[in-house]
Amino acid sequence: MFNKPSYLSLLALSTLLPVAQAATPSDKQIVNWLTNKDKIVAEEVTNKSVHIVQTEAITLQSGEQAYLSAVEYADSGRNFSNGYILTRPQLKQSQHLEDFAGQSSSIEVLSRQRKATLLELESSGSGQGTVATGVSLVTFNGWKPVVHYRSESYDDFGYASETRGCTSIEAKLKFHDGNPAKVTETIKTLHQKNCDNPKTAKTKTTTKSKTITW
C-alpha cells in the first residue's frame, strides 16, 4: 500500500513523462492496410509489387500522427514506377496518393515547427522526347494532400523541332522556415533556336518569392 506522500510524488512524476508515440508500422502493415487498391495508377500494381524505400513520421493538420512512405511499384510502366502511400495507424488504414505517381518519389521534411508537418515531394515523368519533374510543398488534411507551392522543371531537347527549337526550364526551390515561412524559386530558362547548335542558345534567370501558411 502506498503512503500518501510517495503516491502523490509518483502521480506528479507521471504527468511530466512524454506520451508514448505509436510504433512505426512495418512495411507489411502499411501494404496490408491499403484501402484504395482499386484506385491505384496502374493495373500491374499489386500488394506484392509494392516496395517501400522511405517512411517518414508526419503530423496531419488535425494533429493526428501518420506516416508517409515513398514507394516503388515493380513491373509497372516507367511513368508509374514510383509513388507514395499515406498510413494512419489510428485508423489502421493506408492509401496510395493517386496524383503523385511517376518515375521518381522522394520525401523531404521541411518543417515540424507548426501543427502540421510540411513536406517536399518529388514526382517526374517523360514521353515523346520530353522530361518533366515536379516538386510540391504539401501538408495533409486527413487523406487529402494540400499543395502550398508547386514548381516544375522541363526539358524537351529529345523532341527536336526546326520551327520552335528546344527549351529547358530548371527550377530550384529554397525554403525559409521563418515567421512567416517563405519559399524562393529560381528559374533558369534556356531556349535553343537550333536544337543541334548550342551557339543559338539564349538563357534567362528569374527569381520569385512567396509567403506560405499552413
C-alpha positions, -999 to +999 in steps of 0.1 A: +000+000+000+013+035-010+017+061+017+003+095+008+035+114+000+050+087-022+018+082-042+014+119-049+051+121-059+046+093-084+014+109-097+032+142-102+061+124-120+038+107-144+024+140-156+059+150-167+066+119-187+061+122-225+031+104-240+043+073-258+041+076-296+026+048-317+053+025-331+062+030-367+041+005-388+061-022-406+062-023-444+039-053-443+014-035-422+014-004-445+007-026-475-019-048-458-038-017-445-043-003-481-080+006-486-079+021-522-063-008-541-088-003-569-078+033-574-041+029-579-025+043-611-015+011-629-032-023-633+001-040-627+004-026-592-005-052-565+004-057-529+033-079-539+047-053-563+049-025-537+084-019-524+087+008-496+120+027-498+114+055-473+090+062-445+087+095-425+066+102-394+044+132-400+016+151-383-017+158-401-035+192-399-057+177-372-027+168-351-031+131-358+002+111-361+006+095-395+034+081-418+042+089-454+061+064-475+079+067-508+074+035-528+085+017-559+060-003-580+077-033-596+067-043-631+048-010-638+053+013-667+080+039-664+056+067-656+040+046-628+071+031-613+071+053-581+046+068-558+035+074-522+014+058-495-001+076-466-007+055-435-028+064-405-022+039-376-051+053-356-074+040-383-053+010-393-056+022-429-033+034-456-039+048-491-020+053-524-017+090-533-033+089-567-020+122-581+017+118-571+028+088-592+057+090-617+092+079-623+106+092-590+094+097-554+113+112-525+103+129-492+120+157-475+107+170-442+109+208-444+092+219-411+078+205-379+075+239-363+037+241-367+008+218-361+011+200-394+043+187-410+054+205-442+069+181-467+086+184-501+075+156-525+090+149-560+075+133-590+086+131-626+076+117-660+087+115-696+073+109-730+078+118-767+112+133-761+102+154-731+111+151-694+093+169-666+099+170-628+076+185-603+083+194-567+053+201-543+053+215-508+024+198-490+007+192-457-021+167-452-058+173-443-068+138-435-062+118-466-060+149-488-026+164-497-028+202-496-004+217-520+010+250-508+035+255-536+044+236-567+075+240-590+082+223-623+113+217-644+110+207-680+132+196-709+121+189-745+155+185-761+147+149-770+119+162-793+137+184-818+118+209-839+132+231-866+103+256-862+101+261-825+135+250-813+142+234-779+136+246-744+146+236-709+134+251-676+153+244-645+136+254-612+152+253-578+135+259-545+148+273-512+126+271-482+129+296-453+112+284-421+107+318-406+077+337-393+061+339-418+076+310-438+087+317-473+098+298-504+121+313-530+121+298-565+149+304-590+140+296-626+166+292-654+151+291-688+172+280-718+159+283-754+179+270-782+167+281-817+186+253-834+184+221-812+217+208-827+237+241-823+244+253-787+256+286-801+219+295-808+210+292-771+197+321-750+192+319-713+171+339-688+171+336-650+142+348-628+136+346-591+103+349-572+093+345-535+060+336-519+049+335-483+032+303-474+010+295-444-004+262-431 
